[in-house]
Amino acid sequence: MKLDPQQEKILANIQSSAEEILSVSHQIHQHPELGNQEKFASNLLAETLEAKGFSVERGFAEIPTAFCSRKGKGKPIVAFLAEYDALPSLGHACGHNVIAASALAAGIGLASIMDDIPGQVWVIGTPAEETAGAKVAMAEKGFLNEVDAAMMIHPFDGNYMLTHSLALSARQVSFYGKPSHAAAVPWEGINALDALILAFNNLKALQQQLRPDARLNGIISKGGEAPNIIPEYAEGRFYLRAGSRDYLDQIMMKFTACVEAAALAIGCRFDISKFEEDFDEMVNNLPLAERMRDYMVEILGSTPFKEAPEHFGSIDMGNVSHVTPAFHVMIDITEGNPIYPHTREFALSADSSFANGALLRAGKGMALTGYDILTKPEFVSKIQEEFRRN
């Protein structure tokens, strides 16, 4: 694989901006913000992209801390997606500062040649991946319909070309009973907490009848006011997951039956509502991911890539992959050590010198892949054919 002069220019532009890109990563890491509160990170990225000649639309998709920066004209359109929300108490223990900085690097690199070729490069700021999932609204409301390919990387404990994520539904269950004195006249009450506990037990029984890819996890978010009052209201929050949306829809029917049976047994009213957006499973575009892998290994000196992690959670990039060809490539930031996301140790890895090198390589790999989309119609046809097939 040999690079042409424009590809060399892309890499040189990223390298010359490396200090600035890494500063953005470190600053975001040092200022962790929860989902939809990422004012510092969003402004920092937007201002950096504006300084590089991008036009920036803040509040993209009607989400205050989202943005879309654009450079170029016409088609095709390549989008690099940036995440930058942190976790409660753990900070950037999922390494979203690395994701944001790598998307910034890719955008800066590809922008350097956009005056010479048709098409556009977008860098999109996508808040709240850990909770509400801004990409869901962007995909559902058609904000990504123009995009010909969407790309992002995610830090991990190894290099993986594909991500097999789980579809997710977030549901709140509310039971409505009747209060009464718990010692004097408990028979006058209707115990909403008992209904919720029965629902948990029903779900435990259901779990053994589900396929191995299914996950049912929940908490009691409200369970009553005092021990001497029969709880008139109880509330649980649940994450339901499966390997595909089709199978998760089947699980949802069984979940509803478990809740309804608990309410019937106690004599409660109940309702089920959505408390966060639903995430779809990731549809990996293989030609797109393979091209990124090839650039990373053959040109950028990355260590080899495995196919996909054995276990993974849920991501809102899955929803994007259902409306446009996409990849979610995993990049090693732990030097292969078994340090997993959502731990304090992973947060430290996300701000390490090794992570710095990894995110710059990833930005370069995405930029080179984006260049092929902008300049090689046969490659675009290949990824579109794969998208239609999937």
N, C-alpha and C positions, 0 to 999 in steps of 0.2 A: 504494500500500500504506500503510494507516494503522494505527497501533498503538492497542490498547485500554489502559485504565488498568493492568491487570495486567501487560501487556507493558512498559509504561513503568516499572512498579515493578521488574521483572526487570532492566532496563537500569540503573536508578538504583542498585540493590543491588550490581551488579557494579562500577559506577563508584565507589561509596563504599568498596568493598573493594580498589580497584585497587592501592594502595600495598602492601597485604599480599600480594596475588596476585603482583605483580611481585617482591617480596622472596623469595617461594618459588622463582620461576624463577631468580633470581640465585643463591640459596643452593645449589640443585641443580646449577647450572652450575659453581659454584666447588668442589663436592664430588663429582667424577665417580666413579661406582662401576660396576663391571662387572656383567653379568647375574647375577641371583640373589644378589648381594652388596649390594643397594641398601638397606641398613638406614637410612641417614641420610635418603634421599629418601622412602622409604616411611613412616617415622615422622613426618617433617615434614608430609607431605600428610595422613596420618591424624589427627594432632593438630590441624591447621588445620581439617579438616572436623568433627571432634568439637566444636571451639569454635564452629562455625557451626550446631550442633544436629543433626548427622548421628549415627546409630548406626554404629559402625565394627567390622567383623569383620576382625581381622588374621589372617594365614595363610590367606586365602581360597583355596579349591580345593586345600587342602593344600600350598600354596606359601608358604614362610616370609616372603618379602618382598612378597607380594601382599596386597591388602586389598579389601574391598567396603564402601563407606559408603552408607547408605540414609536417605532422608527421605520421609515420606508413608506412605499405606496403600493397599492394593488395586491395581487395574489401571486404566490401562495402566502399564507400567514403561519408563522411558527411561534408558538407560545412556550415560554419557560415559566413555571409556576413556583412561587415563593411562599413558604410558610414561615411564621415567626411568632406564634403563640407559645407560651410556656406552661408548665404544670404547677399546680398549687404546691407550695413548700419545697418542691424539687428544682424549680427553675427550668433551665433548658436541658432537662434529662431525656428529652427525645431528640435533641440536636437540631431543632428547627432553625437556629442561627446558621448552621451549616447549609441547610436547604436554601435559606434566603440568600446567603452569600454566593452559593454556586449558581443560582438563577441569575443573580446580578452579574456574575462573571460571564456567563453564557451570553447574556444580553449585550454587555459591553463589547465582547469579542465580535459578535455577529453584526452589531451596529456599525463597526468600522468599515464595512464594505457595502452597506445598504445604499449608498449613493451610486454604486456601480452596477447593481443588479435589481430586477423587479422583485416585488414582494415586501413583506413586512416582518419585523421581529417585535413580539410583544413580551414584556415581563409583567406578569400579573401577580399582585399581592393578594393572597388568599387567607384571610384570618380564621381563627377558631377551629383548626383542624381537630383539636382534642375534644371539642364539645359540639358546637352547633354545625360546623362544617360549611364554610362559605362556598366551597366549590359546588355543593349541592344546589344552592339557589342559582349560582352562575350557570350550571348545566340546565336546570329545569326551566329557567326563564329565557333561555336562548342566547345568553351573552357570549357563548363559546361556539355558536353555530358557524361562524365565519372561519374558525381556526382549522387549519389543515393537519396539524399535529401538535400535541401538548406533551411536554416533557418535564420531569422533575426527578431528582435523586432523593434518597433518604439514607441518613447514616445508619450503620449497623455494625455487627462484629465480624463482618466478612463481605466480600464482593459477591453479589447475586444479580443475575440478569433479569429475573422475573420476580413478581410479587403475587403470591396467591392469597389474596385477602378474603375476609369473610363479609358477606352482606350483614347489615346490622339494622335492627329496629329498636328504638328507645321508647319505652312505654311507661307511663305512670298509671298506677291502679289506685283508685280512691274508693274506700268503703264508707258508707254513711249509716250509722246506727242510732242509738238513743241513749243519752246519759242517765245514770241513776247512781244512788249511793251503793258503793261496792260491797259494804258490809250489812247495812240495814235492809235494803230492798233490791238486791242485785237482779231479781227476777223481773223487775220493772224495766230493766235496760236491755239494749241490744248491742252486743260487744263487737264493734267494728274491728278492733285489733285481733280478736279471735278469727274473724273472717280472713284477715290478711295472713295470719299464721297458717290457717288451713290452705290458703292459696299457695303459700310456699311449699307446704307438704305435698299438695297435688302436683306441683311442678317438679319436685324431687322424684315423685313416682313416674312422671312423664319422661324425665331425662333418660331413664334406662331403655326406653323404647325408641329413642331417636338415633339417627346416624352419628358416627364419630365426629363429623364436622360441626355438629350442633353445639351451641353453648347457651345456657340459661343462667344469667347472673342477676342478682337483685339485692336491694337493701331496704330496710324499713326506714323511711325518711320521716314519718310522723306516726307515733304509736300511742298517743294519749297525753293527758295533762297531769294526772296524779294517780297514785295507786288506789286511792279510795273513791275514784270516779270510774264508772264503766265507760270506756272510750267510745265517744259518739262518732269519732272520725279517725281513720287510719289510712296511711298512704305508703305505697311502696314504689320504688323505681327499678326498672328492669332493662337490661341489655339482652336482647335475643339475637343470636347470630347463627348463620349457616353458610355453607359453601356457595350457595346460589340464592338469588332472590326468589326463584320459583319454589325452592324447598322451604325457605323462610316463610313464605306466604302460607304454606301448609302448617308450619309450626305455629304461626300466629292464630290459626283457627283453633288448634288444640290449647294454646295458651288462654284464649278467650273462654273456652269451655272450662278450664281449671278455675279461672276466676269466678265465672258464673256459678259453678257448683259450690264454691266456698260461700258466696253470698246467699245462695239458696239454703244452705245448711244452717246458717246463722240467722237468716231473715233480714239481711242488709240490702240496701241499694248499693249499686256500684257504677263506676264508669271507668273507661280506659281512654287515655289521651296520649298524644305524642309530646314528649318534653324536649327532644332534640331531633334533628333531621335524620332521615333514614339514609344509610350508606349502602351503595350497591357493591357487589364483588368486583374486583379488578379484572378487566378484559385486557390482557397483555397483547400488544401488537408485536409479534415476534420479529418481523424484519426490522422494525424500528429499534427494538432493544438489541438485536444482534449487531446493528450498525454502530450503536453506542459502545457496545462491548468491544468490537473490533478496533475502534479508534482508541479506546482506553488501553488495550493490551498491546496492540501493534505499533502505535504511534506515541502514546503518552507514558509508556513504561509501567502500567498498572500490573499488579499481580493477577493471576487468572480468576475468572468468574465461575462460580457454581451456578446451577440453574435457578433455584429458589430456596428460601429458608423452609425448613420442615414445618414450622409453626409461625403464624403471624395473626395479627388482629384485624381491625377494620379501618378503612381509610376513605375519605371523601374523594380521593383521586379516582376511586372506582366509578363514581357517578360521571366524572369527566370522560372516562374510557368508554362509556356507553354512547357518547355523542360525537366523539372524534378519536382518531387513532392516538394512542398514548402509551407511554411507559412510565414505570415507577422503579427505577433501577436502585439497588442497594449498594452502598459504598462503605468500605471498611474504614472506620476511624479509631479502632481499638488495637490495631496491629495484629488482628486475628485472635486476640484474647477474648474469652467468653464473658464479655461485659455487655449486659443487655439494656435496652432502652427502659426508661422510667425508673432508673436507679441513680443514686448520687454519683456512683462511679462513672456512669455513662455521661452525666453532666460535665464531669471533669474532662473526659475524653473529647467532648464536643468543643472544648476551648484549648486543645493541645496543639503542639507544633505538627504532629502527625495529621491531625484533622485539617490543619491549614493546607498541607500539601494535597490531601485527598480532595478537598473542595475545589481547589484550583484545577486539578486534573479533571474532575467531574464537570466543571464549568467549560473547560476546553472541549471535552468529549461531547457535551450537549451542543456547543456552538458548531462543531464540525458536522454533527448529525443534522443540525438545522440548516447548515449550508447546503447539504446534499438535497434537502427537501426543496430549497429555494432554486436550485440550479439543475437538478436531475429529474426530469419528468417521469422517466422510467421507474425511478425509486418511489416517487409519489404514487404511481399506479400500483406498485407492489404493495405498499402499506395500505392503500385504500381497498385493494382486493382482499387483503387479510382482514381488514375491518369489516367489510361486508360479509365475509364468510363467518366471522365470529358473531 
